[in-house]
């Protein structure tokens, strides 16, 4: 669903709710549920959980005061300080502001969802009306708690410690979350928050108060996200954004950007020259980095997107051991170096290995959390998926887990469809040894593809060895007593190609037998510079490969557009960013159009079209054939095993 309307949260309206919020901090009442009370007595964090469950000193209703507890902490931690110490003050204020905002959000849901009028006529409701009333009440409370926790995180997260793992170890979870009504929701969440604050093991310093508050309200958001799927009447939450006046803060449905404020992952720095062979892959990677760097932060778009030269999703495939991981690191290195020079924020955002969850819906949650940051227009984002066949495996294959299906569902939704926003600042790269095992719908989202084939020529293998023995040569100069090649200086072939034409100049006919056959039969009737040649080629391809569709034709078209933008950015643009990178969008766009025109003069459109079509169709066939061949091999292998087993069994008798 698109977020189509933005509503302001007015500061004057919040002022009217602040007294109500501070009254909750002064005093709330909560009666613990029996489950929370009788928590497993042998639990690992027995002391804390038991402490939480005995929080009522035997009586059934307990009255607590967060503000009193925080004053108590001041006495315990900083007995000599006169004023309320800064961290304690900041926390108390943030929690109050969070509750204030939550109440505002709840009120606006009451009005938008029709809950206000149900509430006014409560006594006259029939059973359907009562059910709707209760259901909307749950949703209102959940959304209120979500917004409250979200605002608290927004205010406190910048001041919390970077590493919260110690605090998370101490924290034993929230024993219960009540969504029965807004008052119960706030009372329940503050009751346990207060109990934790009061526990001497949890808070050892005033900084711990901020850290714990962040951990607690993150957990509250997680609890609500888990219950979200069972809530009804959420349309008026999901179709709008509420933006706080004079602030960056906004509540946009259930989106939690804190899951999305991904920190860049560390990676080993690698230069392209250290990668042997892989000309196609290195060329592609270099183009990708130049294109991403052209993104315009003010206009929030990329001139290359308009020229048809940007790839939000691409794929690198090849046999094992040809340098996939090195390539990922080299792309990240190149982007990071340029971003540092140009003073642009960069996010290296690889897909985590632990994405597939055993919980139903868990994988989808994690995948959404991973894909969310890609909608952040304020940085350049490179998001590689290494060994993509693990998480994006063909859904129809036997034994594919529900988790994989969830992940693919989210991937497809975010790469095309209502959720897909691509500003031209982020690119997802699938890297795989087994492209034929990837889901067909996922493969069809891929707009750029290249082979990662490692060392291929005599010079490649020379260089691969040279990179290894040169280290020995550095430590003991005369130790490697071998003769070098005469007319080749090491690594000279490992530089970058000028353009794709250099790499593809030898592409003549398809290499895959079935495609070759189709190609030849069509070529008998049409020349390759006739439009009809391609129309018939596609039609015949479809007869042989039923899954070949108009999406494939679109992908071929975007591959050809990529070739039209296959030109180098000028050297001095990198040396003096003012010339190009720091210009406004329209200037950049016009400069690129100039380069593109110059580049196209040397190109032959029909030849490029032919090369790209051959390259793409070969790829389709390779993937289809390998899949079939693998199934056949597995079956043959199984038969061999059975035959051997029968023999052995026969001999033993």
N, C-alpha and C positions, 0 to 999 in steps of 0.2 A: 504494500500500500504506500502511495506517495504521501509524504508530509506536505499538505498543500496550504495550510494556513498557519500564520504565526500570531499569537496573542501576547500583548504586553502584560507583565506582572507589575502593576504600578506600586511604587514605593509608598505612596499615601495610603493605599489599601492595606499594605502590610503593617503600617503604623497602627492601624485600628485593631490588628489581631495580636499585637505583641504582648499585651497584658494577659490575654488568655494563655499564650505560650509560656509566659514566666510563671503563671499560676501552676502549670503542670510541673515545672521544675521545683517549685516550693513544696508541693505535696501531691502525691498520687496514692490511690489505694489499689491493691491488687490481691486477688485470691488465687493462690497457685492451683493449677489443675492437678488432679491426683497423679497423673503420669509424671509430671515434672517433680512432684513431691517425693514420689517413691522411685527416684532414679536408681538404677542398678547400683547396689551398695559396693560391688566389687569393681566398679569401673576404674580404669587406669588413673584418672585424675580424681581419685575418690575424694580427696580432701576438698577440692574446689566444688565438685558437683554436689557433694553431701552438704557442703556449706550453703550452696545455692538452694538446696531443697529444704534445708532447715531454716531458711531465711525468715520464717514467720514466727519463730519462737513459740510454736505450738498453737497460736491462735489462727483462725482461718483467714482473716483479712489482715493485710499488712499495710501500714502507711509508711511511705518512704519519701525522702526529700533529697533530690540530687544536689540542690544548692547547699544544703546543710553538710552533706557528705564531702563536697569539695572544700568547704570551709574547714571541715575536720582534717582533710588531707593537708591543708596549709599548715595547721597546727602541728601535725605529725612530721611533715617533711621540712618545713621552714619556720620553726617556732619563733625566730627572731624578726621575721619580716613583718612590717606594719601593713603595707598594702597587699592586695591579693596578687601573688606572683604572676608574671606575664603569661606563662603557659596555662595556668589554671584559669586565668581570666579569659584568655583566648578560647579555651575549650568551652567554658560555660556560655560565652557569647555565641559561639558557633552552634552549639546545641539549641540554644534559644532561637536563633535565626532559622535553623533547620525546621524546628517545630512550627514557627510562624509561617514559613513558606509552605510546609505540608498542609497546614490548615487552609491556606488560600487555595491550594491545588484541590483539596477535598471539596471546598465550597464550589469551585468552578466545575468539578465533576458532577456534583449534586445538580447544578443547573443544567449542564449540557446533556446529561443522561436522562433527565426527567425524574431523578430521585427526589428532588425537592417537592414536586407535587404529590408523589406517592407518600412522602413523609407527612405532608399536611393532611392527607385523607386516610391516614393509617387505619383508623377504626372502621372505615367503610370498605376495606379491601376484601375481595373474594380470595379463594385459595390461590388462583393464578397470580393475582396481584400481590398477595403476601410472598409468594415464591420469588417474584420479580424483585420485590422490595428487599428481601434478604440477600438475594444474589447481588444486587447493585450495591448493597451495604458492604459486602465482602470486598467487591472491586474498589469501592471508594476508599476503604481502609487500607487496602494493599497499595493503591496508588499514592495515598497520602504518606504512608510509611516509606515507600520507595523515594518519593520526592524529598522527604525530610532527610533521609540517610544520604541521599545524593548531594544535597546542598551542604550537609556537614562535611562530607568528603571533599567537596569542591573547596570549602574554606580551610580545612585543616591539612589536607594532604601535602600542600607545599611546605608545611612547617614540620611534618613528621619525619622521623628517621628514614633513610633510604632502605635500610634493611630491617624489616619488621618480623624476621623469622623467629627471634627469641620470644617476642610477645605472642606470636601465633602459637608457639609451643605451649605457653602458659594457658592460653585461652581454650576453654573446653566446650565451646559452642553455646548457642542460645537454647536453653531447655524448652521453651515454648514460644510460639508467636501467635498472638490472637488477632483475628481479622473480623471478629464479631461486630464491632462497631468502632468508629473512630476513637472514642474515649477509651475503650478497652484496648485498642491497638497501641495507643500512645502509652497508656498506663503499664501494659505488659512489657513493652520494649524498654521503657525507662526503669522499671522495677529491676530487671536483670542487669541493666547497664549500671545501675546504682550499686547492686550487690557486688558486682565485680570490683567497682572502684573502691569499695569498702574493704575488700579482701587484702590483707597485708602482703600476701605473696605477689600480687599482681602489680601493685604500684610501689616502686622503690625510689623514684625520683619524680620531680615535677614534669620532666620531659615524657616520662612514661604515660602521663595522663593523656597527652595528645596522641601518642602512639597507640595506646589501648583504644581510645575513642575511634580512631581510624579502623583498627582491626574489628571492633565490635560492629560498626555501622557497615563495613564491607560485608560482614557475615550476615547482617540483617538484609542487605540487598540480595545476597545469594539465596537466602531463605525465601524471599519474595519471588525471585526469578524461578525457583523450583515450583512454586505454587501457581505461577502465572498462567500455565496452560489450562488450569482447571477453572479459571475465572471467566465469567460471561460478561456481556455488555461492555466490551473494552473498545468499541469502535471510536467513541469520542475521546479516547486516550491516544489511540494510535494514529488518528488523522490530523493531529495538530502539534504545534510546538509552542511552549510558553517561554517567553524570553524575559528575564529580569531586567527592568529599566537600569540604564547606566552601568551595565555589567556584562561580562562575557557569558554569564550563567544562563543555561536554557534547559528546560525539561522537554525532551522530544520523545514522546511515547515511553517505552521501557528502556530506551537506549542508555547504556552506561558507558560513557567514554573513558571511565577510569579503567575498565577492562581494556579499553582501546588505547590508553596513553601508553602504547607499547614503548619500551626502552629499546634502543638499538642493540642488537646482539653483537657480541665481540666476534671478530673473524681474523684469520691469518692474512696478512697483506701479501698479495701475489701480483706480479706484473705479467702482462700478456707474453712478453718475450720468454718467460720461464715455462710457458706451455708449448710443448712440441706438437707440430702438425695442427690439426683442427682449424684449418684456415677459414672454413665456412663459419664455424662457431665464433672464432675470434672477431671476424669481420662483423658478424651479427651483433656481438656484444658491444663492440665499439660504437656501432650505429645506435644501439639502444641507449647507451649512456649519453651520446650527443643529443639525442632526441629528448630524453628526460630533462636534460639540463636547460632545454629551450622553454620549458614550462614557465608561464607568466603568473606570478603570485598575485598580482593586482587583478588581472582579468580572470584569474582562475581557469585558464585554458591554455592549450599548447598549440602553437601555430602548426606544428607537424601533424596534429590531428586533423586540421582543416585541409592540409595538403594530402592527407591519406597515408602518412608515413609513420603512424604510431601504433604500437602493439600492446594493448592492455594485457593480453595473454599470449605467451609464446611457449615453444617446446624445444628442448634439446634432447636428442636421443642417440644412443650408440651402444656398442658392446661394453661390457664391464672393463674397467681399468683404463679408460681412454681419457680420463681427466674431468669428469663432471664436477666433482667437488672443487677442483682447482679453478674451474671456469666460474663457478658461483663466486668463489673468493675474489677472482680477478675482476669480475663485474663490480662487486661491492667495493673493491679497492679503488678502482678507477672513479666510480661515482663519488665515493667519500673524499678522495683527493680533490676533485673538481669542486665539490660542494664546500669543502673547507676554504678553498681559494676564493670562491664566489660568495662565501658567507651565507650559504643556504642550509637550512636544517635537513638532515638526511636520516632516514630510518631504514636499517637493514632488518628485515622482518621475516625470517624463515619460518615455514610451518613447523610447529613443534612435533616431536615424535609421538607425544603422548596424547594425540588428538582423539583417537577412538576410545570411547568410554563404554563400560559394560552397562551403564544405566540407560534405560530407555530415554531418548531425548537428550542424553548427556552429550553425545558427540555433536549434535546439531548446535547445542548451546556453545560448546567450545569452538566450533567452526565459525559461528557467528561472531564470537569474541575475537577470533583471529582475523576475520575478514573486515570487521568494523573499521579498524584504523586506516584501511585503504580508502576510506571516504573522507579522510582528513586532508583538506586542500592546502594545509599550511606547511607541508614538507614533501620532499621527494621520497618515494617508497619503493624499495626493491624487495619483492616477496617471493623467494625461491621455494619450490616444493621438491626436495630431493627424494629420489626413489618414489616418484609420484604414484607408481603402480600399487603401493601399499594402501594409500588412503582413497585413491580414486579408481579402484579396480572395477572392471566390467560388472555392472549390477546383476546381470542375468546369469553370471557364472555360478556354478554350484558352491554352496558353503560360504557365500559372501555375507558378512555380518550386517545386522541392522544398522550398526554404527557407520559402516562405509556408505550405506544408502543415504543416511541422514546427511553425511558430509557432502556427498555429491549433490544432494538436493539443495543444500545451502550454496554450494559453489555455483551451480547453474543459476540460481536466483540472483546472486550478487554479480554475476558476470554478464547477464543479459536479462532484461525484464525490468519490472517496476523499480526494484531495489538498486539496479546497476547505475552507479554514478561514476563516470570516469572523467576526471578533469584533465587527464593527460599528465598526471604527476606520479602515477603508480603503475607498476608492471608486475604481473605474476608470471614466474617462469617455472614450467614443469620440466623436471630433469628425470630421465628414465632410461633403463637398459631394455625395458620391455614395453615399448609403446603399444604393442598389440594387446596388452592386458589392461590398458586404460579403457574406461567407459567411453562408448562411442559418442555420447552427447558431450562429454568433456572434451574429447579430441576435436569435435566440431567447433568448439569455442576458440580453438587455437588459431591465432592469426599470423603468426610467424613461426617457421620451423627450421631447424638446422641440424645437421649431423654432427655428432661429437665422435670423430673416428680416430683420434689419436695420431700416432706417427704413421706415415703412409709411404714416404719416399726414402731413398738412400740417405739424403741429407737430413731428413727427420730423425732417422735412427742414429746417425752420426751425432746429431745435436743432443739427442736424449742421453746418449752415453757421455758426451762431453759435459753436460750439466752435472753428471755424477763424478767423473774422475777429476774434474777441475778442482774439486775441493781437496783431493789428495795432492794435486799439483801445487796448490797454494801452501800447504803445510810442509811438503818435501819436494822442492822444485825438480829434482832429477829422477824422482822415483818412478813416474810413469814414462818408461823408456820406449815409447811407441811413436810411429811415424804418423803425422797428420795428413789430411787430403791436400792435394796441390792447388786446385783452383777453387777452393771454397773456404771462406772465413766463417768460423763457427757462428751459429745463430742467425746468419744473414737471411735465411729463408723464413725465420720465425717472426719477422715483422708483420705488419698488417697489410692486407691486400688493398689495392686502390679502390676497387669496387667489385660488385658481384660478378660482373662480366669477366673479370680476370679469372674468377674461380670456376665459372660455368662455361668458359669458352669451348670446353670439349663436350658439352651436353649435346648429344645429337639425337639419338633415338632412345625410347624408354629402355631401361635395363631389365625390367620385369617382363617375363615372357607373355603373360596374359595381356598386359597393357600394350606391349609391342605388337601383338597380333591385332588388337582393336585398332591401334594407330595406323598400321599398314593397310588394313581393310578400308579405313576412312580415306586414307591418302590416295587410294586408287581413284576416288571420285572427286576429291577437292584438293586444292593447293593450300598449304599452311598459311598463306596470306589472305585466305578468304574467310569471312565471318562464318559461312556455312560449315567450314571444316570443324570449327569448335562446337557448333550446335550439334552436329552429328556425332562428334567424338564423345560429347557428354552423354548423348542419348544411348550410344553403344556401350559406354562405360557402365551405365545404369543397368543394362541388360546382364552384364557380367558380375557387377558388384551392386546388388540391390540397395545397399545402404548409402550409395553415392547420391547426394541430394543437392538441391539448389543452395543449401548452406555451403557445400563444398565449392560450388561455383563462386559464391561470394568470397570464400577464403582465397580462391585463386585470384579473384579480382584484387583483393587487398594485397596479395603477394606482388602483383604487378605494380600496384600503386607504390609499394615499398621500393621497388626497383627504380621508379621514376624519381624518388627522393633519395636515391643512393649516391649522395655526393658528400664530400668532406666539408665540414665547416672550416672557414679560413683559420690558418694558424694564429694570426694576430688577434682573432676574436678571443682566444683563450688567454693570450698574453695581456690584452687590454680589454677587460670585460665591458668597459663603457661603450665600445664600438657596437656590440651586439647584445650580450647577455643582460646588460643593465638598461637596455632600451625598453620603450613601452611595447605593448603587444602588436599594434599595427605596424610599427617600424620593423619589428622582428619578422613579422609575416611578409612584408614587402621585400626585405633582404633575402629571405629564403626563396621567395618566388623568383627573384633574379637568378639565384644560384640554380634553381630547378630548371629555369629556361635554358641557361647555359649548359647544364648537364644533359638536357633532352636533345640538344642539337646533335650530340654525338651518338644518339641511340637509335636503334631501329625497332619501332614498336612491335612489328609483327614477330621479329626474332625474339624479343624479350618475352612476348606473350607465349611463344612456342616453348622457350626454355622453362618458364615457370609452370606451364601446364604439364610438361613432361615430368618435371621435378615433383610436382604435387601428386600426379597420378601414380608415379612409381611408389611414392610414399604410401598412398592408400593401399596399393597392392601388396607392398612389403608387409604392412600391418595385417592385412587380411590373411595373406599366405602363411605368415609366421604363426599366426594363431591356429590355423588349420593344421600346419605341420606339427606344432607342439602337441595338439590333441592326438594326431596320428602316432607320433613318437611314444607318447605315454601309453597308448593302447598297445602298440607293438611290444614295448617293454614289458607290459603286464602279461602279454601272451608268452613271451620268453620265460618270464619267471614261473608261470604256471606249468609250462612244458618241463622246465628243469625240475620243478617240485615233483611232478609226476614221475620223472625218471628216478629221482632220488628215492621217492616213496616206493617205486617198483623194485629198486635194487634192495631196499631194506627188507622187503617181504620175505 
